Amino acid sequence: MMNLAVGSSSRRCASVLTGLCASLLCAATFTGSAHAASSIFATTGTSPRAITIDSAGNVYTANIASNDVSKITPGGTSTILGTTGSAPIGITVDSAGNIYTANYDSDNVTKITPGGVSTTNWAATGANPQGITVDSAGNIYTANRGSNDVTKITPSGVSTTNWALTGSSPIGITVDSAGNIYTANYTARNVSKITPDGTSTILGATGTNPIGITVDSAGNIYTANIASNDVSKITPDGTSTILATTGTNPRAITIDSAGNIYTANYGSNDVSKITPGGTSTILGTTGTDPIGITVDSAGNIYTSNAGSSDVSKITPDDTSTILGTTGLAPAMIAIDSAGNIYTANQGSNNVSKITPDGTSTVNWAETGNAPTGITIDSAGNIYTSNHDSNNVTKITPDGTSTILGTTGHQPYRIVIDSVGNVYTCNSGSHNVTKITPDGTSTILAATGSSPFGIAVDSADNVYTANSGSDNLTKITPDGTSTTIATIGSRPFAITVDSAGNIYTANQGSSNATKTTPDGTSTIVGTTGTGPGAIALDSAGNIYTAQYNSSDVSKITPDGITTSISLGAGANTYGLVLDPAGNIYTSNISTADVTKITPSSYPAPPARPAAPAAVTGNGQATVAVTANPKSAGFGAPSSYTVTAVQNASKHCTISFLQSSCVVSGLTNGTSYTFTAKAKLATWQTAASAPSNSVTPTPDPTPDPTPDPTPDPTPDPTPDPTPDPTPDPTPDPTPDPTPDPTPDPTPDPTPDPTPDPTPDPTPDPDVGVSINNGAEYTNSPNVQLNIVWPLSSTLARIANDGGFANAQNRALTRTVTWRLSSSGPERLPKTVYVRFPGSNNASQSFTDDIILDQTAPKITSAAMKRTSSYRGLRSYAVSLRGLDQVSGVAYYQTTTDRSKPGRLTAYDKYFTYRSRSTNPTLYLRVRDRAGNNSGWTKLRTAKP
């Protein structure tokens, strides 16, 4: 976390020290994030899981627990528009105002007309459709998580179930203007691109576990990565970068006309905004568990809040209000041209609609089972990807709901292209489904593993954020699928801007990635913890919604992140923006939508002054002047110094120091350096460059002795030699050794040879603990050491004074035991010096947090939600607690001697069994590897 040299692992910032003890160590004031005021815009059906908006500004949510769709007018009036299939989890709307939900449990799509007429089983999908989208021609596409494919459903409801394959577990889905479908593949951590003819390729890698996905007008794909808390951007040529970090667990992502990205952060109950330049801020708070997000033409953002069953509206001035209630567990969120907000309610299997004035129709339209994704077409039709029923629901502007088509397994998100084709990213089957306006459904292409986010660009290329494989898939309109990027951890949501840059919200790494059209991928900013949704505004700001922290991160184009609290909403899941810059989040736990206006966005902190550099041998010492504290942010916790000419050469200055050493530089090459200041929730823009320095080697002494003897001998020899030799030998040896060496070397070698160092040491000096891990549950660790060429040993200690240091032979790996004293939350630091080298007086360090406390399950419950083809679905709610490293995974089993596979921690998931009264054992694991005890769950017969 606070490494002092390039060779040290520099993958972590000092967030733990900042949050816990920075004020104690340096008397700095840390005020945390600046949050806007927040209220609930409208209520929805139960657990709205997805949200979308139509051209009139009506908001719709897919309510997974109540199997319906809520409609919320621009004024905030909320009604249930129509019922859906089982567990609607995705939602979208077409140009005619029809709403479609992807029904996770019933593997179908529900279509609801604008009048509220619902065709529950309008079209079949692949297994467990989760994302859903619609193209400009009215085709619906679902991302089928269970069958790793995309279903395409034509406007008439003809479904090609396995239209195109995707990566593993596609969840999010989107479509570009050219008709390309993109899925965010959760398990594969990449994006699949499926061309209009169904050819599928992996477009690029993402952050960890991408869920949400979107595309900008230039064809760039963005994913919200729920496990790495960031946004990935993948350009049309497959270049992948982490655009910015988000709030916690971003699950949904959207983009506005200015290219700003917004994510709904499920874990932090807020929305992140990321500008085109990668500056990330928390835009506003949402209801509980925001899981879907959308934006209207005025710039208002709406989230569907699954935990509080409502919709949050965030206005462009950052004023955050609860816009309206939703159905149960709203996932994704969408907005129409009139400013209505729609959420896909995963817990109630419906779509909620919230008008601009906050009128909420909680059960506006029914969907399939567990709708998670939602989108809207130019005619105002809503489409949801139904995670548990593997299909897409289409809902007309009057609320009439039908199943548009089937999808692949577990479609998570949905998107629509310029001709009306709908695409879903199928997190369970790792592919993208394409559904034409007539309901013809096909698997367009395969994606990476577990696509959770999907987006489409102006050329109709589809991009998926693949959470399982940490990459993006690009699928061209002809179905050609390629992987175009590999950056960010667990990309969960994705969006694309007008220039074709792709942005992902990376849930695992809590940041956002930007991928340019040529495939170059960079981290554009940090977010709150676990961003799950992402969106862009017209100014290029990126927004992510964090589930765990129920807040929104905003990342400006120059990479500055700010955090905005959502207030009453909890567990943000979806996020969307309107043209005026208002942000809306769907909050899964409070079942509402939060609206955040932009006026109260906190001003970003100033960038540092230009650093000062002093040259050395293959290195430079760089000093910074402390940044002044800024309102709403406090003082920086650390500075990252980077060589302008080679960004891989960098070092970190902690708040206890004023300089650090950038090693591994090439002698004879000129370098300048920039500095960025860091706090737990933001990073400033880079400073102006330092003075230029040119490293040079140290002077080398002449190794060859003078071969010429003294030319002037002693002129006066002894004239009288002693004739009698001394019979007694002199006990004192002659101090002058024999000038003639023994011509015969000693044939017996030294029996104790000196330790031999590795003959090819790396010039980048440093140390890392457990290959750069952030947490460990054991004090016994492995140190990875890279030493200077001139060194012969390493001196290692657990304290900076080296009071109890040990000398160790130079080997690549050293076994070491950390100090066990002190609080668990504080990092344990290992210090290394290299005596006899040019770096002899310099300490190289790395940190790791020792967490030996097991996590706890604070609450868990299971209830029957639906039954389909003899397979019963049970909604499981889970709350885990770990105050040191945080809960990272959960395991389920029916036999505790045979634990199931580890799954990324989620507060809500679906368990399937053919039993009418199953027994399920559940436990959680923290990031350090500690397991909780088993909790036994039972459910009564329905």
N, C-alpha and C positions, 0 to 999 in steps of 0.2 A: 504493500500500500504506500509506503513512504520510501521508495528506493532512491539511492543517491547516485547510482551509476547506470549507464545504459545496459550493462550486462545483467543487472538485477531485473527481475520481472516487474514490468511497469503496467500491468493490466488492471490495477485497482486504484481508485482514489481513496482519500482518507475519510470516507464517510462515517466509519465507526467512531474514529477519534473526534470527528466534527460533532456528531450528534451526542456524544456521551461525556467527553472530558476536555474538549478544546478550550472551553471557557475557564476550566480549572487550570489548564497548563499555561495559557497565555493571556488570560483576563480579557479575551475578546468577547464581544456581544454577538451571539448567533440568534437571529430572530426567526430563522426558518424561512418558509416560503410565504410569499405575499398572496393572499387569497381574496377573491371577490365575494361579495354577499351572495347568498344562494337561497332559492326557494323552489318548491316543486311546481312545475307548470301545469300538469294534469295527471290524474290517475289513469290506470289502464286495467286490463285483465290481469290475472295472476301470473307473476314472473315473466314479464315481457323480455324476450331474449334477442329480438332484432327490431330495428326501426328504420323507417324510410319516410320520404316526404314527396308529395306530388307537386305538380306545377302551380297549384292554387295555394300551396302552403299548408295543406293538411298533413298531419303527421300520423303515421300508422305504426303500430307495434304488433309483433307476433308474440302472443302470450302462451308460453309453453305449458304452464300448469293448468290453465283454464281452456286450452284448445280453442282460442278465438283470436280475433284481431281487434285492437282498439283503434279508433279514429279520433284524433284530437284536432279541432279546428284551430286556425291561427289565433283565435281569442282564448284558447285553452279549454273549450268545451269538449269533454271526452265521452265517447259512446262506444259500445261494442258493435263493430261494423258487421261481423259475421263469424260463424264458427268455422273451424278448420279440421283437418285430419288430426291424428294423434301427435302431440308434442311438436307444434310448429316452432321451428328454431331459426328460420331465415325468412326474410320478407322483402318483396320488391314491388314496384308499381310501374305499370306501362303508361304509354302516352295517352291512352283513353281513360286512365284513372282506375283500371282494374288492379286489384291487389292479389298477389300470389304469395303463398307461404310454402316453405319447404318443411314437410312434416316428418320429423326424424323417426318416430316410432311406426308410422303407417306406410312409410316408403312411398309417399305420393306428394302431389302438389294440390293445394286448394286454391281455387279462383273465387274471388269475391268482387262482384261488380260495384261500381260507385254507389248504387242504390242499396247495397248490403245483401244482395242475393249471393249465397255461398254454395258453390259446388265443391263439397268437401273432398271427394276423390276425383278431382278433375283430370289428373294424369298420374300415371305411375312413374317412379324414379328408380334409381339404383338403391342399394342398401344404405339406410340412414342418411338421407339428404340433409345437409346442414346449411350450406350457403346457397343463395339463389340470386339470379340476376336476369335481366331481360334486355334484349338487343333492340335496335331501332326498328327492326321488322316485326317485333312482337314475339319473337321466340324466347322461351324461358329455358334457363339452364340451371341445373342444380349440381352442387359439389357433393358427391355421395361419399361420406366418410367411411362407411362400412364396406363398400365395394371398390374403393379407390378409382372412381371414374366420374364422368360428367354425363348427366342425362340432358338431352335436348327435347324440348316440347314445343311443337308448333302452336301458333295462335289458336288453331282449331282443337288443340288438346291431344294431337298425335304425339306419342312419346317414343323416343329412341332411348331406351333405358341405359344401355352401355355404349353411349355415343362415342366417348373418347376416354382413354385411360389417363390417370394422373399419377403423381407421386403418392407416397403413403399418407393416408388419412387427410384427404383434402377437406378443408373446412370453409375457408373463404373463397369467394368466386367473384369475378368481375369480367366485364367485356369492354373492348375498346371500340372506337368508331369504325374500324375496319372489320369488325365481327370476330376478332380473335378473343378467345376465352382464356382467362388466367385463374389458376387456383392456388391458394395458399395451402401447402401440404404440411400439416402439423407435425407428423412423425418424421418425415423426410427432411424437414427444414429447408424447403425450397419452393419454387414456384413453377407450376406447369403452364405452358402456353399451348393452346389448342387452336389451330387455324380453323376457318369456317368449314373446311372439308373434313375436319375431325383428326388431323394429324397432330400428335402430341409430342412435345419436347420439354425437357427441363430447361427453363429459361435462366435461372440463376438461384444461388443460395441466399438464405435469409438469416436473420437472427434465430434464436431458439424457439421452436414451436410457433410458427406463424399461424394466426387465426384469421385476422381481417386482411383484406386486400382491396386495393383500388388502383386506378390508372388515371394519369393526367392526359391532357390533350396532345402532348408530345409523345405519348407512348411509354412514358416511364411508369414502372410498377412500384407500388408501395405496400409493404405488409406491416401489420401490427403483430409483433412477436411477444407472445404472452409470457414466456419464461425468461426472456432476456431483457424485458422492459425497454424495448426500443423499436424503432421503425427502420426497416430495410428499404432501400431504393435500388431498383434494378432498371437500367437503361434498356432501350430496345435491342441493343446488341449484346445484352447479357451481363454487362458490368454491374457488380453488386457492391454496395456500400451500406454501412450503418449510417443512416441519415441523422438520427438524433435519438436520445433516450426519451422515455415517456414516464408517466406515472406508473403505479404498480399494476402489473398484469393487463396490458392493453389488449382488448379483445376485438375491437371494431375500429375501423379506420375510414375516413372520408377525406375529400379534397374540395376546396372551394375554387371559384373562378380565378382567383389570384394565385393559385398554386399552393396555398397554405394547407397543411395536412392536420387533421384532427383525429385523435384516438380517444376511445372510451376506455378508461382504465378501471377495470373490474376490481382490482385489489385495493385501490386508493380512493375509489368513489369520486373520480374527477376526470377532467378532459385535458389532454395535452394538445397544445398547438405548436406545430413545427413550421417555421417559415421555409421558403424555397432554399435559403442559404443554410438551413440546418439548425437554426436557433429554436430551442425547445423551451416552452413555458407551460406551467399548469394554468390553464385558462379559467377554469371554474370548477366548483364542486357539483356533484350530481346526487341523485338518490342512491339508495343502497344497491350495490352490485350492478353498475352500468355495464351493459353487454352489447349494446348497439348504438350507432351514432350516425347522424346525417346532418346536412346543412342546407338551408334554404337560400333563395336568390338574394335575400337581404342580409345574409351573413349570420343569421341566427343558427345556433347549433342545438340539436336535440339529441338526448340520449334516452334509451329505454333502460329502465332500472329494474332488473329482475328481482332483486331482494325486497324492494319497497313497492313494486308493482305500480310504478308511475313513470312519467317522462319529465326530464329536466330540460329547461331551455336556458341557453347561455347567449345573451345578446352581445353585439359587437363591442359594447362598452364594458364587457366583463361582468356586468351585473348578472348574478346567478340566481335563478328562481326555479321553483318546481313548477313546470309548465302544466303538467297534468298527470293523472294516474293512468296506469296501464293494466294489462292482464298480468298474470303471475309470471315472474322471472323474465322480464323483457330482455331479449338478447340484442339483435341488431336494430338499427333505427334508420329511417329514411324520411326525406322531406320532398313534398311536391312543389310545383311552381307557384302555387297559391299560398305556400307557407304552412300547410298542414303537416303534422308530424305523425309518422306511423311507426309502431314498434312490433317486432315479431316476438310474441310472448311464449317462450319455451315451456313454461310451466302450465299455461292454460290453453295452449293450442289455438291461439287466435291472434288477431291483429288489433291493436288499439289505435285509435285516431284521435289526435289532439289538434284542435284548430288554433290559428295564431292567437286568438283571445284566451286560450287555455281551456276551452270546452273539451272535455275528454269523453270519448265513447270507448269505454274499456273493452267491451266485446264487440268491436265494430264488424269484424269478419272472422269466420272460422278458417283454420288452416289445417294442414296435415299435422302429424305428431311432432312435437318439439321443434317448432320453427326457430331457427337461429339466425338465418340471414334474411335480409329484406332489401328490395330495391323497387324503383318506380320508373315507368317508362314515360315518354313524352305525352302520351294520351292520358296519363294519370292512373294507369293500372298498376296495382301493387303485386309484387311477386315475393313469395317467401320460399326459402329452402328449408325443408322439413327434415330435421336431423334424424329422427327416429323412424319416420315412415318412408324415407328415401324417395321423396318426390318434391314437386314444386306446386305451390298454390298460387293461383292467379285471382286477384280480387279487383273487380272493376270499380270505377269511381263511386258507384252507388252502393258498394259493399257486397256485391254478388261474388261469392267465392266458389271456385272450381279447382280441381286438381289439373294443372296444366300438363304435367308429364312426370315420368319417373326419372330418377337420377342414379348415380352410383351410390355406394354405401356411405352413409352418414354425411350428407351434404351439409356443409357448415355455413358458407356464405354464398351470396348470389349477386350477379351483376348482369347488366344488359348492354348490348352493343348498339351501334348506330342504326342497324336495320331491324332491331327488335328481337334479336336472338337472346335467349337467357342462358347464362352459364352458372354452374355451381361448382365449387371446389369440394370434392368428396374426401373428407379426412380419413374415412375408414377404408376406402378403396384406392386412394392415392391417385385420383384422376379428376378430370373435369367433364361434366355433362353439359351438352349443348341441347337446348330445346328451342325449336323454331316457333314463330308466332302461331303456327297451326297445331302446336303440341307435339310435333315429332321430336322424340328424344333419342339422342345418341351419346355415346362416350366419345368426347372430342379428342382427348389425348391423355396420356399418363403425365403425372407430375412427380415432384419429389415426395418425400415421406410426410404424411399428415398435413396436407395443405389446409390451412385454416382461414387464409385471407385470399381474396381474389379481386382483380381490377381489370379494366379494359382501357386501352388508349384510343386516341382519335383515329388510328388506322385499324381499329378493331382487333389488335393483338391482345391476347389475354395473358395475365400474369398471376401466378399464385405464390403466396408466401407459405413455404413448406416448413412447418414448425419442427417436424421430426428430423429433417436433414439439414436445417439451417441454410437454406438457399432459396432461390427463386426459379420458377419455371416460366418460360415464355412460350406461348402457343400462338402461332400465326393463324390467320383466318383459314388457311388450308389444313390446319390441324398439326402442323409440324411443331414438335415440342422439344425445347432445349433448356438446359440449365445455364443461366447466365450470370449467376453471382454466388459468392460464398462468404458471407460476412454477417455478423450479428447472431445472437443466440436466441433460438425459438421465436422466429418471426411469426406474429400472430395476426396482424392486420396489414393491409397493403393499399396504397393508392398511387396514382400517377398524375403528373402535372402536364400542362399544355406543351412543354418542351420535350416530353417523353421521358423525363426522369421518374424513377420509381422510388417510392418511399415505403419502408416497412417499420412497423412498431414491433420491436424485439422484446418479447416478454421475459426471456431468460437473462438478457444482459441489460435490461432497462435503458434502452437507448433507441435511436432511430437511425436507420441506414438510408443513404441516398445512393442510387445506382443510375449513372448517366446512360444515355442511349448507346454509348460505345462499350458499356459493361463495367466501367470503373465504379467500384463500390467503396463508400467511405461512411464512417460514423459521423453524422452531422450534429448530434447533440444527445445529451442525456435526458431521461424522462423520470417520472415517478416510478415506483416499483411495479413491474409487471404490466406494461402497457398492453391493452387488448384491442384498441381501436385507434384509427388514425385518419386524419383528414388534412386538407390543405386549404388555405384561403387565397384570395386573389393577389395578395402582397407577397406570397411565397412563404408565409409562416406555416409551420407544421404543428398540428395539435394531436396529442395522444390522450386517450382516456385510460386511467389506471383503476383496475378492479380493486386491488388490495387497499390502496390509500384513498379511494373515492375522490380523485381529483383529476385535473386536466393539466398536462404539461404543454407549454407553448415554446417552440424552438424557432427563433428568428433566423432569417437567411444567413446571418453571420455566426450562428451556432450558440447564441445565448438562450439558455433555458430558464423559464420562470414557471412557478407552480401556482395554480388557482384552485382553491378549495370549492367543493360543490355544496357545502353546508348540509342541508337535510338529506339529500339523496345519498344512497349507500351502495357500494360495489358497482361502479360504472362498468358497463359492458360494451355498449355501442356509442358511436359519436358521429355527428353530422353537422355541417355548417350551412347557413343560408347565405344568399348574396350580400347581405348587409353585415356579415361577419359575426352574427350570433352563433353560438355553439349550443348544440343540444346533445345531451347524453341520456342513454337509457340505463337506468339504475336497477340492477336485477334484484337486490334484496329489499328495496323499498317500493318496488313496482311503480316507478314514476319516471318522468322525464325532467331533467334539469335544463334550464335555459340560462346561458351566460352571455351577457353583453360585453362588448370589447372595451368600453371606456375606462374600466378600472384595472386594466392590465398593469401590472407593476413595471416600473421603468427598469430596464436592464442595467446591471452594474457596469461601470467603466472598465475598459481594458487596461492592463498594466502599462507602465512606462517601458520604453525600450530597455532591455537588459544590457549589462556591460560584460564583455568577454575578455579573458586573458588566455593567451595561447600556451600550449605545452607540447610534449612529445606524444603525438597521436591523440591528443585530447585538448579540451578547453574547459576552463573554469568559468562558469557563467553566474553572475549575481543579478538579483532583481531588487527593485525598491518596493517595499510593502505597499499593496493596494489599500487605499482608504476604505473604511467601511461604507457601505451604501445602504440607503433606506430599504428595508424589507429583506435584506440579504445578509447583513453582518460583514465580518471580515473573512477574507479567503483562508481556507484551511491548507492549501498547498498551491504550488505553481508547477506547471509542466513546461519544461524548456525543450525546444525542438530545433534541430538544425534545418535551416531553410533549404539547403542544397541536398539534404538526405534525411527525410522525415523519420527513418528508422533509427536515427541517432538522437537520443533524447535522454533526459534525466528529470527527476522530480525533487523539488525543494519543499520540505515540510515547513509548518508554521514555526518550528523551532530553529530554523536555519535561514541563511540569506543567500546561499549559493549551492551549486552542485556541479559535478564534473561530467561532461559529455565525453565518453571514451569511444574508441574504435574509429577515430577520424583518420583520414589519409594525410600523411605528411606532405607538404607542398601544395595542398589544395586549400583555397580560401573558403571560409565559412562565416555565415551570420546566423543569429539565433533569435527566435521569438519566444514569448512567454504567454501562457494562458493561466488565469487565476481560477481556482476551483473551490466550490463549496458543495455540500452534499447534494443540492438540487440544481446546480447550474454550473456552467463553465463560461467564462467571458470569451469575447473575440480575442484573436491573437494580437499581441503588441506589435509595434513597429520593430523592424529588425535591429539587432545590436550592431555595434561596430564590427568590422571585418577582421578576422584573425586567420593566420596561416600556420598550422602546426608544423613544427620542425623537430628533427631528431636531436637528442642530446649530443654534445661533443664526445667523440670517441678517442680515448687515449691511444698513443702509438704503441702497438703491441710488440714491435721489433726492437731489441736492444741494439745499442751502437756497436757495429762489428769492428771498429778501428781501435786498436789498443793505444795507450798513452805513448806518443812518439818520443818522449824524452825520458830515457832510463836514468837511474841513479848514477851520476858521473863518478862517484868515488867508491869503488869496491873495497872490501876489507882486505888490506895487504897481507895480513898474517893470519892464515887459517889456524884453528885450534887443532894440533896434531893428535891430541888424545881424546878419544870419544868418551863421553860421560857414561860410566857403567850403570848408573841408576837412571832409569827412564823418568822423564818428567811426568809427574801425575796430572799435570794440566794439559789437556789436549790443545793442539795447535788451533788457534781461532780462525786460521785461514784454511778453508777446505781445499782439497786437491782440485786444481783447475781442470784436470783431465777426467771427464766422466768415465764410469765403468762401461766398457763397450759391450759387456754382457748383461742384459737386464735380468732382474730377479724373476726366475720362472714361476714363483709361487704367488698367485694373485692374493689381494686382500680378502680374507675370508668374510668380512662384513662390508659388503658394498653399500654405498649410499643409496637411499631411495631414488628411483628413477622416475622423474616426472613424465607425463604424457608428452611425446616428442612433438606433437602438433597442437599446442594450446590455442584457444580462440583469442584473438586480440581484444574482443569486447569483454572487459572485466566485470565480474559481478557474481551474485549469488541469488538463488531462488529456492523456496521451500516447497517440497512436494510438487515440483514441476509447475509452480505458480498457483497452487490451490489457495483459495481464500479461507477455507475452514478445515479443521482436522478434529477428530475425536480422540486422538492419541497424542501424548507428548513426544512419542518417538517418531521422528520425521526423517526424510531424506533431503539433504542439501545438494543442490546442483551447482557446482562451482566452476567458474571460468577465471583463470588466473593470468597475471601479466607474464610476458615472455621471460622477464628477468628474475622471477620469483622462484624460490626452492621449497617453500612450505606455506601453509595457511594457518593463521592464528584466529581461532573462533571463540566467541563468547556470547553469553545471553545478556550481557550488559555493556553499555557504551564505554565504561571505564576499563574493560578487559581485566577486571579484578580476578576472575576465575577462568581465564582463557586457557584453551588447550591448543597445542601445536599439532597439526595434522599434516600427513604427507599429501602431496598434490595428486588427487584423483578426481575424476569427474563427479563421483557420487560419494557423499560422506553421510554416515548414520549419525544422527544427533538427537539429543533429548532437550526439549524445551523446558524452560522454567514453568512450574505449575502454580506459582504464586500470583496473587492479584485477581481482579474480577475476570470472569470469562469473556465479557464483552470487549475487553481491551485487547489489542493485538499483542502477540508475543513476537519480539524482534530478535533476530539473529544478526550478530555483527561479525564481519570478517575483515582481517587485514592481511597483507602480503609482505612480510619483512624482506628486506634486501632488494625490493623492486623500486621502480620509479614512483609507485603508488604506496610506498611503505607507510606513510602517515595518514592515508585515507581509509575511512571505514566504509565498507560496502554492506548494505543491509537489505533484509526483506522481512516482511511481516506475515503472520498468519494468526487466525483467531482459534484458540483451543476451546472447543465446545464439547464438554463431556456430560451435559445435561440432556436427558431424553425429552423429546417434545411430548405434548399432551393433546388428546382429543377433548375439547371442551364441550362439544355437542355433536350429535349425529342422529339422523332420523331417516327412515325409509318409508315411502308410501307408494302404493300402486297408482299408476297413471293411466295405463292403457294396455290393451292386448291386441296383438296382430298376428294372424296365422298361427295361433297357439303359443306364441312367444309373448310373455308378459313383461312389461316395462315398469320399473320402479324408480321413482325419483329419489335420489339420495342427496341429502344436504349434510355437509361436513364442515366443522370448524376445528382447525388445529391451531395450536399455539406453541411457539418456540421463541423465546425472547433473546436468543443469542444469534444463531445462524439463520433462523427462519424455517418454516415448513416448506419443503421442496417437492415431496412426492406423497402419494398414498398407495396402499396395496389392499386388495380385496381377495378373499378366498372363502370357500365353504369348508375348508379343511386346514386348520392352522399349521399342520405339519407340511403343507404344500402351499406356501405363499404365492400369490399371483405376481405378475410382472409389476414393476414400478411404473406409475403413471404420474405425470406432472400434476402437482396439487391443484385441485379445483374445488370450489365450495359447493358446486352442484355437478352431479353427473348421473348418468342413467345406468342402472343395473338390469340385466335381462335374465329371465329364468322361466322355465316352463312350470315351475312350482307355483301354487297359489298361496303358499305361506313359507317363503324361503327363509333360511337363516344365513346371514352374511356376516363375516368377520372383517373388520376394517382396522387398519393402523396407518400412521403417518411416519415419515422419515424427514429429518432436517437436513440441511445442506452439509453438515459435518458427517453424516452417516449414522446418526443415532436414531433408533426406532422407538416409537411409543409402544405401550401395551396394546393388545387386541381389544377392540370394542365389538360387542355382539349386537347385531341389529335383527329385529324381527318386524314383520308387518302383518296386520290382520288381514284375513280374507276379505276381498272386496264384496 
